[in-house]
C-alpha cells in the first residue's frame, strides 16, 4: 500500500473524529495527541504544508489533491515515525465505541496493500479499486450514508 493510500484516510477520519462531539475520548486523549503529532511531523520534517487543510477537506474536496501531493513525498514513505503515529491514531479510533467510529467511513479512490487488509466497524467503504496481495477481511461494515 502506498503511504498516500494509508495516510490520507487515517488523516481525514481522524480530523472527522476530532470534530465530532461524540468522540470525546479520542478528542481528549491519545487520538488527539497522535493526530496533532502526525500533522506537526508532516509539516516540520517533510514540508507538507497543505496538511492543515485536512480538517476542511470534507467541506472543500478540492483540497484533497494538494494534500495527497504532499503525502506522496518519498521522505514520508521512509519515515518510520509517520507510520507509528498513524497506527496510534488507528488504535485510538478502535478504542472508541462503534457508534462513534461509524462516522469515520472509508472513501478513497484506490486501496492497495502488499499484505492482508482488514476493514472493521466502518459505515461503508467506497473505493474505485481495492487490490491486495493477501487476504481481505471485512467485518462490521454498515451501509454507507
N, CA, C and O atoms as a GROMACS GRO file, in nm:
protein
  580
    1UNK      N    1   0.085  -0.117   0.000
    1UNK     CA    2   0.000   0.000   0.000
    1UNK      C    3   0.090   0.123   0.000
    1UNK      O    4   0.189   0.129   0.073
    2UNK      N    5   0.056   0.220  -0.081
    2UNK     CA    6   0.134   0.343  -0.082
    2UNK      C    7   0.107   0.420   0.047
    2UNK      O    8   0.003   0.402   0.111
    3UNK      N    9   0.200   0.503   0.083
    3UNK     CA   10   0.183   0.582   0.205
    3UNK      C   11   0.064   0.677   0.190
    3UNK      O   12  -0.007   0.702   0.288
    4UNK      N   13   0.042   0.730   0.071
    4UNK     CA   14  -0.073   0.818   0.050
    4UNK      C   15  -0.203   0.741   0.073
    4UNK      O   16  -0.293   0.792   0.140
    5UNK      N   17  -0.213   0.620   0.018
    5UNK     CA   18  -0.334   0.538   0.036
    5UNK      C   19  -0.359   0.502   0.181
    5UNK      O   20  -0.473   0.483   0.222
    6UNK      N   21  -0.253   0.493   0.258
    6UNK     CA   22  -0.265   0.462   0.401
    6UNK      C   23  -0.295   0.588   0.482
    6UNK      O   24  -0.388   0.590   0.563
    7UNK      N   25  -0.217   0.693   0.461
    7UNK     CA   26  -0.226   0.812   0.545
    7UNK      C   27  -0.351   0.897   0.522
    7UNK      O   28  -0.413   0.943   0.617
    8UNK      N   29  -0.387   0.916   0.396
    8UNK     CA   30  -0.499   1.008   0.368
    8UNK      C   31  -0.628   0.965   0.440
    8UNK      O   32  -0.689   1.049   0.506
    9UNK      N   33  -0.670   0.839   0.429
    9UNK     CA   34  -0.792   0.801   0.503
    9UNK      C   35  -0.778   0.813   0.654
    9UNK      O   36  -0.874   0.848   0.723
   10UNK      N   37  -0.659   0.783   0.706
   10UNK     CA   38  -0.636   0.795   0.851
   10UNK      C   39  -0.649   0.941   0.894
   10UNK      O   40  -0.713   0.972   0.994
   11UNK      N   41  -0.590   1.030   0.817
   11UNK     CA   42  -0.594   1.172   0.850
   11UNK      C   43  -0.736   1.230   0.839
   11UNK      O   44  -0.779   1.305   0.927
   12UNK      N   45  -0.807   1.195   0.733
   12UNK     CA   46  -0.942   1.250   0.717
   12UNK      C   47  -1.037   1.194   0.822
   12UNK      O   48  -1.122   1.266   0.874
   13UNK      N   49  -1.024   1.066   0.853
   13UNK     CA   50  -1.108   1.007   0.958
   13UNK      C   51  -1.073   1.066   1.094
   13UNK      O   52  -1.162   1.094   1.175
   14UNK      N   53  -0.944   1.086   1.119
   14UNK     CA   54  -0.902   1.147   1.246
   14UNK      C   55  -0.954   1.289   1.260
   14UNK      O   56  -1.001   1.328   1.367
   15UNK      N   57  -0.947   1.366   1.153
   15UNK     CA   58  -1.000   1.503   1.155
   15UNK      C   59  -1.150   1.503   1.181
   15UNK      O   60  -1.202   1.587   1.254
   16UNK      N   61  -1.218   1.407   1.120
   16UNK     CA   62  -1.363   1.398   1.139
   16UNK      C   63  -1.396   1.361   1.284
   16UNK      O   64  -1.489   1.416   1.343
   17UNK      N   65  -1.320   1.268   1.339
   17UNK     CA   66  -1.346   1.229   1.479
   17UNK      C   67  -1.314   1.343   1.575
   17UNK      O   68  -1.385   1.360   1.674
   18UNK      N   69  -1.210   1.420   1.547
   18UNK     CA   70  -1.180   1.534   1.635
   18UNK      C   71  -1.290   1.638   1.632
   18UNK      O   72  -1.313   1.709   1.730
   19UNK      N   73  -1.358   1.648   1.519
   19UNK     CA   74  -1.468   1.743   1.507
   19UNK      C   75  -1.600   1.692   1.558
   19UNK      O   76  -1.698   1.766   1.563
   20UNK      N   77  -1.605   1.565   1.597
   20UNK     CA   78  -1.729   1.504   1.645
   20UNK      C   79  -1.742   1.520   1.796
   20UNK      O   80  -1.650   1.488   1.872
   21UNK      N   81  -1.856   1.570   1.838
   21UNK     CA   82  -1.879   1.585   1.981
   21UNK      C   83  -1.887   1.450   2.052
   21UNK      O   84  -1.861   1.441   2.172
   22UNK      N   85  -1.922   1.345   1.977
   22UNK     CA   86  -1.936   1.212   2.037
   22UNK      C   87  -1.802   1.145   2.065
   22UNK      O   88  -1.794   1.057   2.151
   23UNK      N   89  -1.698   1.184   1.995
   23UNK     CA   90  -1.568   1.120   2.008
   23UNK      C   91  -1.486   1.185   2.120
   23UNK      O   92  -1.376   1.236   2.096
   24UNK      N   93  -1.540   1.184   2.239
   24UNK     CA   94  -1.477   1.256   2.348
   24UNK      C   95  -1.341   1.199   2.389
   24UNK      O   96  -1.246   1.275   2.409
   25UNK      N   97  -1.331   1.069   2.402
   25UNK     CA   98  -1.203   1.009   2.443
   25UNK      C   99  -1.097   1.031   2.337
   25UNK      O  100  -0.982   1.063   2.369
   26UNK      N  101  -1.134   1.014   2.211
   26UNK     CA  102  -1.039   1.037   2.102
   26UNK      C  103  -0.991   1.182   2.104
   26UNK      O  104  -0.872   1.209   2.092
   27UNK      N  105  -1.086   1.275   2.118
   27UNK     CA  106  -1.054   1.418   2.111
   27UNK      C  107  -0.977   1.468   2.233
   27UNK      O  108  -0.908   1.570   2.225
   28UNK      N  109  -0.986   1.398   2.345
   28UNK     CA  110  -0.918   1.442   2.467
   28UNK      C  111  -0.787   1.368   2.492
   28UNK      O  112  -0.701   1.419   2.564
   29UNK      N  113  -0.773   1.250   2.434
   29UNK     CA  114  -0.661   1.166   2.474
   29UNK      C  115  -0.561   1.135   2.365
   29UNK      O  116  -0.516   1.223   2.292
   30UNK      N  117  -0.528   1.008   2.358
   30UNK     CA  118  -0.422   0.961   2.269
   30UNK      C  119  -0.450   0.990   2.122
   30UNK      O  120  -0.357   1.016   2.045
   31UNK      N  121  -0.577   0.987   2.082
   31UNK     CA  122  -0.611   1.015   1.943
   31UNK      C  123  -0.570   1.155   1.903
   31UNK      O  124  -0.507   1.174   1.799
   32UNK      N  125  -0.607   1.252   1.984
   32UNK     CA  126  -0.573   1.391   1.954
   32UNK      C  127  -0.422   1.412   1.957
   32UNK      O  128  -0.366   1.478   1.869
   33UNK      N  129  -0.358   1.355   2.056
   33UNK     CA  130  -0.213   1.369   2.068
   33UNK      C  131  -0.142   1.313   1.945
   33UNK      O  132  -0.054   1.378   1.888
   34UNK      N  133  -0.180   1.192   1.904
   34UNK     CA  134  -0.118   1.130   1.786
   34UNK      C  135  -0.149   1.209   1.660
   34UNK      O  136  -0.062   1.228   1.575
   35UNK      N  137  -0.274   1.255   1.646
   35UNK     CA  138  -0.315   1.331   1.528
   35UNK      C  139  -0.234   1.460   1.517
   35UNK      O  140  -0.178   1.490   1.412
   36UNK      N  141  -0.227   1.536   1.626
   36UNK     CA  142  -0.152   1.662   1.625
   36UNK      C  143  -0.003   1.638   1.601
   36UNK      O  144   0.063   1.714   1.530
   37UNK      N  145   0.050   1.531   1.661
   37UNK     CA  146   0.192   1.498   1.641
   37UNK      C  147   0.219   1.462   1.496
   37UNK      O  148   0.321   1.501   1.439
   38UNK      N  149   0.128   1.386   1.436
   38UNK     CA  150   0.145   1.348   1.295
   38UNK      C  151   0.140   1.470   1.205
   38UNK      O  152   0.224   1.485   1.116
   39UNK      N  153   0.043   1.558   1.227
   39UNK     CA  154   0.036   1.680   1.145
   39UNK      C  155   0.164   1.762   1.162
   39UNK      O  156   0.220   1.811   1.064
   40UNK      N  157   0.208   1.777   1.285
   40UNK     CA  158   0.330   1.854   1.311
   40UNK      C  159   0.452   1.795   1.244
   40UNK      O  160   0.532   1.868   1.185
   41UNK      N  161   0.466   1.664   1.251
   41UNK     CA  162   0.582   1.599   1.187
   41UNK      C  163   0.576   1.612   1.035
   41UNK      O  164   0.677   1.640   0.971
   42UNK      N  165   0.458   1.593   0.978
   42UNK     CA  166   0.444   1.606   0.832
   42UNK      C  167   0.483   1.746   0.786
   42UNK      O  168   0.546   1.762   0.681
   43UNK      N  169   0.447   1.846   0.864
   43UNK     CA  170   0.480   1.985   0.827
   43UNK      C  171   0.626   2.017   0.853
   43UNK      O  172   0.696   2.066   0.764
   44UNK      N  173   0.673   1.990   0.974
   44UNK     CA  174   0.807   2.034   1.011
   44UNK      C  175   0.918   1.952   0.948
   44UNK      O  176   1.020   2.007   0.907
   45UNK      N  177   0.900   1.822   0.939
   45UNK     CA  178   1.005   1.735   0.887
   45UNK      C  179   0.998   1.713   0.736
   45UNK      O  180   1.098   1.680   0.672
   46UNK      N  181   0.878   1.731   0.680
   46UNK     CA  182   0.860   1.696   0.538
   46UNK      C  183   0.800   1.808   0.454
   46UNK      O  184   0.774   1.788   0.335
   47UNK      N  185   0.777   1.924   0.512
   47UNK     CA  186   0.726   2.038   0.437
   47UNK      C  187   0.587   2.021   0.379
   47UNK      O  188   0.553   2.087   0.280
   48UNK      N  189   0.507   1.934   0.438
   48UNK     CA  190   0.371   1.908   0.388
   48UNK      C  191   0.275   2.014   0.443
   48UNK      O  192   0.191   1.985   0.527
   49UNK      N  193   0.289   2.137   0.394
   49UNK     CA  194   0.211   2.249   0.447
   49UNK      C  195   0.062   2.236   0.421
   49UNK      O  196  -0.019   2.288   0.498
   50UNK      N  197   0.023   2.166   0.314
   50UNK     CA  198  -0.120   2.151   0.284
   50UNK      C  199  -0.191   2.063   0.386
   50UNK      O  200  -0.314   2.055   0.386
   51UNK      N  201  -0.116   1.998   0.471
   51UNK     CA  202  -0.176   1.906   0.568
   51UNK      C  203  -0.273   1.978   0.662
   51UNK      O  204  -0.364   1.915   0.716
   52UNK      N  205  -0.256   2.108   0.681
   52UNK     CA  206  -0.351   2.185   0.763
   52UNK      C  207  -0.491   2.184   0.702
   52UNK      O  208  -0.589   2.207   0.773
   53UNK      N  209  -0.501   2.160   0.574
   53UNK     CA  210  -0.630   2.159   0.504
   53UNK      C  211  -0.712   2.033   0.532
   53UNK      O  212  -0.830   2.027   0.496
   54UNK      N  213  -0.652   1.933   0.594
   54UNK     CA  214  -0.721   1.806   0.616
   54UNK      C  215  -0.847   1.824   0.701
   54UNK      O  216  -0.941   1.747   0.688
   55UNK      N  217  -0.848   1.924   0.786
   55UNK     CA  218  -0.966   1.950   0.870
   55UNK      C  219  -1.081   2.011   0.789
   55UNK      O  220  -1.196   2.012   0.835
   56UNK      N  221  -1.050   2.062   0.671
   56UNK     CA  222  -1.150   2.128   0.589
   56UNK      C  223  -1.188   2.050   0.463
   56UNK      O  224  -1.279   2.091   0.391
   57UNK      N  225  -1.122   1.939   0.438
   57UNK     CA  226  -1.142   1.867   0.312
   57UNK      C  227  -1.284   1.813   0.296
   57UNK      O  228  -1.331   1.796   0.184
   58UNK      N  229  -1.353   1.784   0.405
   58UNK     CA  230  -1.491   1.736   0.395
   58UNK      C  231  -1.581   1.841   0.331
   58UNK      O  232  -1.672   1.808   0.256
   59UNK      N  233  -1.556   1.968   0.362
   59UNK     CA  234  -1.636   2.077   0.304
   59UNK      C  235  -1.579   2.125   0.171
   59UNK      O  236  -1.653   2.179   0.088
   60UNK      N  237  -1.450   2.106   0.150
   60UNK     CA  238  -1.385   2.155   0.028
   60UNK      C  239  -1.301   2.042  -0.034
   60UNK      O  240  -1.180   2.039  -0.015
   61UNK      N  241  -1.366   1.951  -0.106
   61UNK     CA  242  -1.296   1.835  -0.163
   61UNK      C  243  -1.180   1.870  -0.256
   61UNK      O  244  -1.093   1.786  -0.282
   62UNK      N  245  -1.177   1.991  -0.306
   62UNK     CA  246  -1.067   2.032  -0.394
   62UNK      C  247  -0.932   2.029  -0.323
   62UNK      O  248  -0.828   2.023  -0.388
   63UNK      N  249  -0.932   2.033  -0.190
   63UNK     CA  250  -0.807   2.028  -0.113
   63UNK      C  251  -0.741   1.890  -0.118
   63UNK      O  252  -0.622   1.878  -0.091
   64UNK      N  253  -0.819   1.788  -0.151
   64UNK     CA  254  -0.767   1.651  -0.150
   64UNK      C  255  -0.641   1.636  -0.235
   64UNK      O  256  -0.544   1.574  -0.192
   65UNK      N  257  -0.642   1.693  -0.354
   65UNK     CA  258  -0.528   1.678  -0.445
   65UNK      C  259  -0.399   1.735  -0.385
   65UNK      O  260  -0.293   1.674  -0.394
   66UNK      N  261  -0.409   1.852  -0.324
   66UNK     CA  262  -0.291   1.915  -0.264
   66UNK      C  263  -0.238   1.832  -0.148
   66UNK      O  264  -0.117   1.814  -0.134
   67UNK      N  265  -0.328   1.782  -0.066
   67UNK     CA  266  -0.287   1.701   0.049
   67UNK      C  267  -0.219   1.574   0.001
   67UNK      O  268  -0.112   1.538   0.051
   68UNK      N  269  -0.281   1.506  -0.095
   68UNK     CA  270  -0.223   1.381  -0.145
   68UNK      C  271  -0.089   1.406  -0.214
   68UNK      O  272   0.001   1.323  -0.205
   69UNK      N  273  -0.076   1.518  -0.281
   69UNK     CA  274   0.053   1.550  -0.345
   69UNK      C  275   0.162   1.564  -0.240
   69UNK      O  276   0.273   1.513  -0.258
   70UNK      N  277   0.132   1.633  -0.130
   70UNK     CA  278   0.231   1.647  -0.024
   70UNK      C  279   0.262   1.512   0.042
   70UNK      O  280   0.377   1.484   0.075
   71UNK      N  281   0.160   1.429   0.060
   71UNK     CA  282   0.180   1.299   0.125
   71UNK      C  283   0.259   1.202   0.039
   71UNK      O  284   0.311   1.102   0.089
   72UNK      N  285   0.269   1.229  -0.090
   72UNK     CA  286   0.339   1.137  -0.180
   72UNK      C  287   0.491   1.154  -0.178
   72UNK      O  288   0.562   1.084  -0.250
   73UNK      N  289   0.542   1.246  -0.098
   73UNK     CA  290   0.687   1.267  -0.089
   73UNK      C  291   0.756   1.138  -0.044
   73UNK      O  292   0.710   1.073   0.050
   74UNK      N  293   0.863   1.103  -0.109
   74UNK     CA  294   0.938   0.981  -0.077
   74UNK      C  295   0.989   0.983   0.067
   74UNK      O  296   0.996   0.879   0.132
   75UNK      N  297   1.024   1.102   0.116
   75UNK     CA  298   1.075   1.111   0.254
   75UNK      C  299   0.969   1.067   0.356
   75UNK      O  300   1.004   1.013   0.461
   76UNK      N  301   0.842   1.090   0.325
   76UNK     CA  302   0.735   1.049   0.416
   76UNK      C  303   0.725   0.897   0.419
   76UNK      O  304   0.708   0.838   0.526
   77UNK      N  305   0.735   0.835   0.304
   77UNK     CA  306   0.726   0.689   0.297
   77UNK      C  307   0.840   0.622   0.374
   77UNK      O  308   0.825   0.508   0.419
   78UNK      N  309   0.952   0.689   0.388
   78UNK     CA  310   1.067   0.632   0.456
   78UNK      C  311   1.074   0.668   0.604
   78UNK      O  312   1.166   0.623   0.674
   79UNK      N  313   0.980   0.746   0.653
   79UNK     CA  314   0.981   0.792   0.792
   79UNK      C  315   0.899   0.697   0.879
   79UNK      O  316   0.776   0.700   0.876
   80UNK      N  317   0.966   0.615   0.956
   80UNK     CA  318   0.900   0.516   1.041
   80UNK      C  319   0.812   0.581   1.147
   80UNK      O  320   0.712   0.523   1.188
   81UNK      N  321   0.847   0.700   1.193
   81UNK     CA  322   0.769   0.770   1.294
   81UNK      C  323   0.631   0.808   1.239
   81UNK      O  324   0.533   0.809   1.314
   82UNK      N  325   0.622   0.839   1.112
   82UNK     CA  326   0.494   0.872   1.049
   82UNK      C  327   0.399   0.753   1.060
   82UNK      O  328   0.283   0.767   1.099
   83UNK      N  329   0.449   0.636   1.025
   83UNK     CA  330   0.367   0.514   1.031
   83UNK      C  331   0.326   0.485   1.175
   83UNK      O  332   0.212   0.448   1.200
   84UNK      N  333   0.417   0.502   1.269
   84UNK     CA  334   0.386   0.476   1.410
   84UNK      C  335   0.277   0.572   1.461
   84UNK      O  336   0.188   0.529   1.534
   85UNK      N  337   0.284   0.698   1.423
   85UNK     CA  338   0.182   0.794   1.466
   85UNK      C  339   0.046   0.763   1.402
   85UNK      O  340  -0.057   0.773   1.469
   86UNK      N  341   0.046   0.726   1.275
   86UNK     CA  342  -0.079   0.689   1.208
   86UNK      C  343  -0.139   0.565   1.274
   86UNK      O  344  -0.260   0.556   1.293
   87UNK      N  345  -0.054   0.468   1.307
   87UNK     CA  346  -0.102   0.348   1.377
   87UNK      C  347  -0.161   0.384   1.514
   87UNK      O  348  -0.261   0.324   1.556
   88UNK      N  349  -0.101   0.480   1.583
   88UNK     CA  350  -0.154   0.524   1.713
   88UNK      C  351  -0.293   0.588   1.696
   88UNK      O  352  -0.379   0.572   1.782
   89UNK      N  353  -0.313   0.660   1.586
   89UNK     CA  354  -0.445   0.718   1.558
   89UNK      C  355  -0.546   0.606   1.538
   89UNK      O  356  -0.657   0.612   1.591
   90UNK      N  357  -0.507   0.504   1.462
   90UNK     CA  358  -0.598   0.392   1.437
   90UNK      C  359  -0.633   0.319   1.567
   90UNK      O  360  -0.748   0.279   1.587
   91UNK      N  361  -0.536   0.301   1.654
   91UNK     CA  362  -0.561   0.235   1.783
   91UNK      C  363  -0.659   0.319   1.865
   91UNK      O  364  -0.750   0.264   1.927
   92UNK      N  365  -0.639   0.450   1.866
   92UNK     CA  366  -0.730   0.538   1.942
   92UNK      C  367  -0.871   0.535   1.883
   92UNK      O  368  -0.969   0.539   1.958
   93UNK      N  369  -0.881   0.528   1.752
   93UNK     CA  370  -1.013   0.517   1.688
   93UNK      C  371  -1.081   0.387   1.727
   93UNK      O  372  -1.200   0.384   1.757
   94UNK      N  373  -1.004   0.281   1.726
   94UNK     CA  374  -1.057   0.148   1.759
   94UNK      C  375  -1.109   0.143   1.902
   94UNK      O  376  -1.199   0.065   1.932
   95UNK      N  377  -1.052   0.225   1.991
   95UNK     CA  378  -1.095   0.226   2.130
   95UNK      C  379  -1.229   0.298   2.150
   95UNK      O  380  -1.294   0.281   2.253
   96UNK      N  381  -1.270   0.376   2.051
   96UNK     CA  382  -1.399   0.446   2.060
   96UNK      C  383  -1.513   0.347   2.037
   96UNK      O  384  -1.494   0.246   1.970
   97UNK      N  385  -1.630   0.374   2.093
   97UNK     CA  386  -1.746   0.288   2.067
   97UNK      C  387  -1.779   0.283   1.918
   97UNK      O  388  -1.752   0.379   1.845
   98UNK      N  389  -1.836   0.173   1.874
   98UNK     CA  390  -1.870   0.155   1.732
   98UNK      C  391  -1.959   0.268   1.682
   98UNK      O  392  -1.948   0.308   1.566
   99UNK      N  393  -2.047   0.319   1.765
   99UNK     CA  394  -2.137   0.426   1.723
   99UNK      C  395  -2.060   0.553   1.688
   99UNK      O  396  -2.104   0.630   1.602
  100UNK      N  397  -1.947   0.577   1.753
  100UNK     CA  398  -1.864   0.693   1.724
  100UNK      C  399  -1.780   0.667   1.600
  100UNK      O  400  -1.765   0.755   1.515
  101UNK      N  401  -1.725   0.547   1.589
  101UNK     CA  402  -1.642   0.513   1.474
  101UNK      C  403  -1.723   0.511   1.344
  101UNK      O  404  -1.666   0.524   1.236
  102UNK      N  405  -1.854   0.495   1.353
  102UNK     CA  406  -1.938   0.482   1.233
  102UNK      C  407  -1.924   0.601   1.140
  102UNK      O  408  -1.936   0.585   1.019
  103UNK      N  409  -1.898   0.719   1.193
  103UNK     CA  410  -1.885   0.836   1.108
  103UNK      C  411  -1.752   0.840   1.033
  103UNK      O  412  -1.735   0.923   0.944
  104UNK      N  413  -1.660   0.756   1.067
  104UNK     CA  414  -1.530   0.756   1.004
  104UNK      C  415  -1.527   0.656   0.889
  104UNK      O  416  -1.448   0.562   0.890
  105UNK      N  417  -1.614   0.677   0.790
  105UNK     CA  418  -1.622   0.586   0.675
  105UNK      C  419  -1.498   0.598   0.587
  105UNK      O  420  -1.432   0.702   0.585
  106UNK      N  421  -1.469   0.492   0.516
  106UNK     CA  422  -1.357   0.490   0.424
  106UNK      C  423  -1.409   0.527   0.287
  106UNK      O  424  -1.499   0.462   0.234
  107UNK      N  425  -1.352   0.633   0.227
  107UNK     CA  426  -1.395   0.680   0.096
  107UNK      C  427  -1.271   0.725   0.021
  107UNK      O  428  -1.227   0.839   0.034
  108UNK      N  429  -1.215   0.634  -0.058
  108UNK     CA  430  -1.092   0.663  -0.129
  108UNK      C  431  -1.100   0.613  -0.272
  108UNK      O  432  -1.187   0.532  -0.305
  109UNK      N  433  -1.013   0.661  -0.355
  109UNK     CA  434  -1.009   0.617  -0.494
  109UNK      C  435  -0.951   0.477  -0.508
  109UNK      O  436  -1.002   0.396  -0.585
  110UNK      N  437  -0.844   0.450  -0.434
  110UNK     CA  438  -0.775   0.323  -0.453
  110UNK      C  439  -0.713   0.277  -0.322
  110UNK      O  440  -0.654   0.356  -0.248
  111UNK      N  441  -0.727   0.149  -0.293
  111UNK     CA  442  -0.665   0.087  -0.177
  111UNK      C  443  -0.578  -0.026  -0.229
  111UNK      O  444  -0.628  -0.119  -0.293
  112UNK      N  445  -0.447  -0.020  -0.201
  112UNK     CA  446  -0.357  -0.126  -0.242
  112UNK      C  447  -0.273  -0.168  -0.123
  112UNK      O  448  -0.225  -0.084  -0.047
  113UNK      N  449  -0.255  -0.299  -0.108
  113UNK     CA  450  -0.175  -0.349   0.002
  113UNK      C  451  -0.088  -0.465  -0.044
  113UNK      O  452  -0.129  -0.544  -0.129
  114UNK      N  453   0.030  -0.473   0.011
  114UNK     CA  454   0.120  -0.584  -0.021
  114UNK      C  455   0.089  -0.706   0.065
  114UNK      O  456   0.136  -0.816   0.038
  115UNK      N  457   0.010  -0.685   0.169
  115UNK     CA  458  -0.025  -0.793   0.260
  115UNK      C  459  -0.173  -0.796   0.285
  115UNK      O  460  -0.253  -0.750   0.203
  116UNK      N  461  -0.210  -0.848   0.398
  116UNK     CA  462  -0.351  -0.861   0.432
  116UNK      C  463  -0.414  -0.726   0.463
  116UNK      O  464  -0.347  -0.633   0.508
  117UNK      N  465  -0.545  -0.717   0.439
  117UNK     CA  466  -0.621  -0.596   0.470
  117UNK      C  467  -0.736  -0.635   0.561
  117UNK      O  468  -0.800  -0.738   0.540
  118UNK      N  469  -0.762  -0.553   0.660
  118UNK     CA  470  -0.876  -0.575   0.749
  118UNK      C  471  -0.956  -0.445   0.754
  118UNK      O  472  -0.901  -0.339   0.784
  119UNK      N  473  -1.084  -0.453   0.725
  119UNK     CA  474  -1.175  -0.341   0.736
  119UNK      C  475  -1.276  -0.380   0.843
  119UNK      O  476  -1.347  -0.479   0.828
  120UNK      N  477  -1.284  -0.302   0.951
  120UNK     CA  478  -1.368  -0.341   1.064
  120UNK      C  479  -1.447  -0.221   1.115
  120UNK      O  480  -1.392  -0.113   1.136
  121UNK      N  481  -1.577  -0.242   1.134
  121UNK     CA  482  -1.664  -0.145   1.200
  121UNK      C  483  -1.659  -0.006   1.138
  121UNK      O  484  -1.633   0.093   1.207
  122UNK      N  485  -1.683   0.002   1.008
  122UNK     CA  486  -1.694   0.132   0.943
  122UNK      C  487  -1.830   0.143   0.875
  122UNK      O  488  -1.893   0.043   0.841
  123UNK      N  489  -1.871   0.264   0.856
  123UNK     CA  490  -2.001   0.292   0.796
  123UNK      C  491  -1.982   0.307   0.645
  123UNK      O  492  -1.997   0.416   0.590
  124UNK      N  493  -1.949   0.197   0.581
  124UNK     CA  494  -1.934   0.196   0.435
  124UNK      C  495  -1.791   0.205   0.390
  124UNK      O  496  -1.706   0.267   0.454
  125UNK      N  497  -1.766   0.143   0.279
  125UNK     CA  498  -1.637   0.152   0.210
  125UNK      C  499  -1.667   0.183   0.065
  125UNK      O  500  -1.745   0.112   0.001
  126UNK      N  501  -1.605   0.288   0.014
  126UNK     CA  502  -1.618   0.320  -0.126
  126UNK      C  503  -1.478   0.335  -0.181
  126UNK      O  504  -1.400   0.418  -0.135
  127UNK      N  505  -1.448   0.256  -0.280
  127UNK     CA  506  -1.319   0.266  -0.346
  127UNK      C  507  -1.340   0.229  -0.492
  127UNK      O  508  -1.415   0.137  -0.524
  128UNK      N  509  -1.273   0.300  -0.580
  128UNK     CA  510  -1.280   0.265  -0.721
  128UNK      C  511  -1.209   0.133  -0.746
  128UNK      O  512  -1.243   0.058  -0.838
  129UNK      N  513  -1.108   0.106  -0.664
  129UNK     CA  514  -1.030  -0.016  -0.682
  129UNK      C  515  -0.970  -0.058  -0.548
  129UNK      O  516  -0.913   0.024  -0.476
  130UNK      N  517  -0.983  -0.187  -0.515
  130UNK     CA  518  -0.920  -0.244  -0.397
  130UNK      C  519  -0.836  -0.362  -0.444
  130UNK      O  520  -0.886  -0.450  -0.514
  131UNK      N  521  -0.709  -0.362  -0.407
  131UNK     CA  522  -0.618  -0.466  -0.454
  131UNK      C  523  -0.530  -0.509  -0.337
  131UNK      O  524  -0.474  -0.426  -0.266
  132UNK      N  525  -0.518  -0.639  -0.318
  132UNK     CA  526  -0.434  -0.690  -0.209
  132UNK      C  527  -0.359  -0.814  -0.255
  132UNK      O  528  -0.412  -0.894  -0.333
  133UNK      N  529  -0.238  -0.828  -0.208
  133UNK     CA  530  -0.160  -0.948  -0.235
  133UNK      C  531  -0.179  -1.052  -0.126
  133UNK      O  532  -0.109  -1.153  -0.124
  134UNK      N  533  -0.274  -1.029  -0.037
  134UNK     CA  534  -0.304  -1.122   0.071
  134UNK      C  535  -0.453  -1.131   0.093
  134UNK      O  536  -0.532  -1.093   0.006
  135UNK      N  537  -0.491  -1.182   0.208
  135UNK     CA  538  -0.633  -1.195   0.241
  135UNK      C  539  -0.697  -1.059   0.266
  135UNK      O  540  -0.629  -0.964   0.305
  136UNK      N  541  -0.826  -1.051   0.244
  136UNK     CA  542  -0.904  -0.933   0.279
  136UNK      C  543  -1.013  -0.976   0.376
  136UNK      O  544  -1.083  -1.074   0.352
  137UNK      N  545  -1.028  -0.901   0.484
  137UNK     CA  546  -1.130  -0.931   0.584
  137UNK      C  547  -1.219  -0.810   0.598
  137UNK      O  548  -1.170  -0.699   0.620
  138UNK      N  549  -1.349  -0.830   0.586
  138UNK     CA  550  -1.447  -0.723   0.603
  138UNK      C  551  -1.538  -0.764   0.718
  138UNK      O  552  -1.608  -0.865   0.707
  139UNK      N  553  -1.540  -0.687   0.827
  139UNK     CA  554  -1.622  -0.718   0.944
  139UNK      C  555  -1.696  -0.594   0.989
  139UNK      O  556  -1.638  -0.486   0.998
  140UNK      N  557  -1.823  -0.608   1.019
  140UNK     CA  558  -1.900  -0.499   1.076
  140UNK      C  559  -1.918  -0.381   0.984
  140UNK      O  560  -1.932  -0.268   1.031
  141UNK      N  561  -1.918  -0.402   0.854
  141UNK     CA  562  -1.935  -0.295   0.758
  141UNK      C  563  -2.085  -0.264   0.745
  141UNK      O  564  -2.165  -0.353   0.716
  142UNK      N  565  -2.119  -0.139   0.768
  142UNK     CA  566  -2.259  -0.098   0.754
  142UNK      C  567  -2.276  -0.024   0.622
  142UNK      O  568  -2.178   0.023   0.564
  143UNK      N  569  -2.396  -0.014   0.578
  143UNK     CA  570  -2.425   0.055   0.453
  143UNK      C  571  -2.384   0.202   0.466
  143UNK      O  572  -2.419   0.267   0.564
  144UNK      N  573  -2.311   0.252   0.369
  144UNK     CA  574  -2.266   0.391   0.372
  144UNK      C  575  -2.382   0.488   0.363
  144UNK      O  576  -2.492   0.453   0.321
  145UNK      N  577  -2.354   0.611   0.403
  145UNK     CA  578  -2.457   0.715   0.405
  145UNK      C  579  -2.479   0.771   0.267
  145UNK      O  580  -2.562   0.860   0.250
   0.00000   0.00000   0.00000
